[in-house]
Amino acid sequence: MCKHILNAQVSIRAPCCKQWFDCAECHAETQDHRLRKTTEMAFLCKKCKKAFRKDMVNYEESDEYCPHCDNHYVIQAKTPQAALGLEGDDPRINARMLKDERVKEDQTKTIFAQDASVRLG
């Protein structure tokens, strides 16, 4: 699974080293050479696990789908984003995890008592 593109639908075969990668950045991290450019690319669909080739010179909108299973593999990429979050359920929906840390006030105290030991009875 690609750590750069979280929703990658296909793997690409690098024309330079003939190995499969999820994205060009994965190739750059693991290889000591640059990714060679080509006009014909080989893809491997992650849905049906079948390989296919596409001519990138005459690429059309209909070429955005796997020829075997019609999986739409050209989609907006989701990349990892740093985010703060809460573990557990959303407290607006399920507040069982929240603990009330407030201390219950002693009902016998008044504003007139100077000492905490003095109580009205």
C-alpha positions in Angstrom: 0.0 0.0 0.0 1.3 3.4 -0.9 2.1 5.8 1.9 2.0 8.8 -0.5 -1.3 8.3 -2.2 -3.8 6.7 0.1 -6.4 5.8 -2.5 -4.2 4.6 -5.3 -6.3 2.4 -7.7 -3.4 1.1 -9.8 0.3 0.3 -9.6 2.6 1.4 -12.4 5.4 -0.6 -13.9 8.6 1.4 -14.1 10.0 1.2 -17.7 13.6 1.6 -16.4 13.8 -1.2 -13.9 10.7 -3.3 -14.8 9.4 -3.2 -11.2 5.9 -2.4 -9.9 5.4 0.7 -7.8 2.3 2.4 -6.4 3.5 5.9 -7.4 6.6 7.7 -8.7 7.6 8.8 -5.2 7.7 5.1 -4.1 10.1 4.5 -7.0 12.3 7.4 -6.1 12.5 6.3 -2.4 13.6 2.7 -3.2 15.7 3.1 -6.4 19.0 4.8 -7.1 18.0 6.0 -10.5 15.4 8.3 -12.0 12.1 7.1 -13.3 12.4 6.9 -17.1 9.7 8.6 -19.1 7.8 6.7 -21.7 4.7 7.1 -24.0 3.2 3.7 -23.2 2.6 2.8 -19.5 1.8 -0.5 -17.9 -0.7 -0.5 -15.1 -1.9 -3.1 -12.6 -5.5 -2.7 -11.4 -5.8 -3.1 -7.6 -9.4 -4.1 -7.8 -9.2 -7.0 -10.3 -5.4 -7.6 -10.1 -5.1 -7.6 -13.9 -2.4 -5.7 -15.9 -3.1 -3.5 -18.9 -1.2 -1.0 -21.1 -2.2 2.6 -22.1 -0.8 4.8 -24.9 -0.2 8.1 -23.2 0.0 10.0 -26.5 -3.6 9.3 -27.4 -5.0 9.2 -23.9 -8.7 10.0 -23.7 -11.3 10.2 -21.0 -12.5 6.7 -21.6 -8.9 5.5 -20.8 -9.5 6.4 -17.2 -11.1 3.1 -16.5 -9.6 -0.4 -16.2 -10.5 -2.4 -19.4 -11.2 -5.5 -17.4 -13.4 -4.4 -14.5 -14.3 -0.7 -15.3 -12.6 0.5 -12.1 -12.1 4.3 -12.4 -8.4 4.6 -11.6 -7.9 8.3 -12.4 -9.3 10.0 -9.3 -8.4 12.8 -7.0 -5.5 11.6 -4.9 -5.8 11.5 -1.1 -2.5 12.2 0.6 -1.8 11.8 4.3 -2.5 14.9 6.3 -1.4 15.6 9.9 -4.5 16.0 12.1 -5.4 16.1 15.7 -8.2 13.9 16.8 -9.8 12.3 19.8 -9.5 8.6 20.5 -12.9 7.0 20.9 -16.3 8.1 20.0 -17.5 11.6 19.2 -18.6 13.1 22.5 -21.5 14.9 20.8 -22.9 11.5 19.9 -21.7 9.2 22.7 -20.6 10.9 26.0 -19.9 7.7 28.0 -16.1 8.3 27.8 -16.3 11.8 29.4 -15.9 12.0 33.1 -17.2 14.9 35.1 -14.1 16.2 37.0 -16.0 18.9 38.9 -16.2 18.7 42.7 -19.6 18.9 44.2 -19.8 22.0 46.4 -20.6 21.6 50.1 -24.1 22.9 50.6 -23.5 24.1 54.2 -21.0 26.8 53.3 -22.3 30.3 53.2 -20.8 33.6 52.2 -20.9 34.6 55.9 -18.7 31.8 57.2 -15.1 33.0 57.5 -13.6 29.6 58.4 -14.3 26.3 56.7 -14.8 24.6 60.0 -17.7 27.0 60.9 -20.9 25.5 59.7 -24.5 26.5 60.0 -26.6 23.9 61.5 
